[in-house]
């Protein structure tokens, strides 16, 4: 599984945990939905920036230096 896929899976798991915790503690629904939207946006931004960093390398440059 790719790094972006793992990050998205973790984001979905965090949102599910937020809903479960909000339900167990009796938090208001709008607060839980706001937190879920914030987590979703954070996950998308992290996935995009990680993917962009990986694909923006010049064609001739190595990913890692040998021996490190």
N, C-alpha and C positions, 0 to 999 in steps of 0.2 A: 504494500500500500504506500502511496506517495506521502510526502510530508504534509502536503495541503489536505489530503484526505484524512490523515490522522488528526490534524488540527481541527478540521470541520467536525469530525466525530467527537472530539473532546468538547467542542463548543456546544454541540447538541446534548451531550451528556451533562454539561454544566447547566444548560437551560432546563433540562428535565429535573435536575437536582433542585434548581431554584423553584420550580413549580411545586415539587414535593415538599420542600421546606416551607414554602409560603402557605401551602394547604395545611400542613401540620401545625404551624404556629398561628394560623388565622390572620395572615397579612391581607390587606385589601387587594383585590384583584388588579386594579390599575397600577399599583406599585409593583406587583410581580410582573405584569406585562411590560412595564417600563424597563425593569431590570433585564427581562428577556430580550427586548429589542436592543438594549445597550450591549449585552453579551454577544448577540448575533452580529451587530455592527463591528464590534471589536474583533471577533473571529474572522470576519470577511476582510477587514483591513490587514490583520496579521497575515492571512493567507496570501493576499495580493502582494504585499510588500516582500514576503519571502520568495514568492514566485518571480517577482520582478527582479530581485537581486540576483537570482540564479540565471535568468535569461538575458540580462543586460551585459554580460561579459563579452569582450571582443572575441572574435572567432579564434585568434591565435594564442590567447592567453590561457595558461593552465589553470585548472580549478584549485589545485593545491601544489605547493612546492614539493619536489621529491625529497624523501627522507624526513618529512615532518608529520 
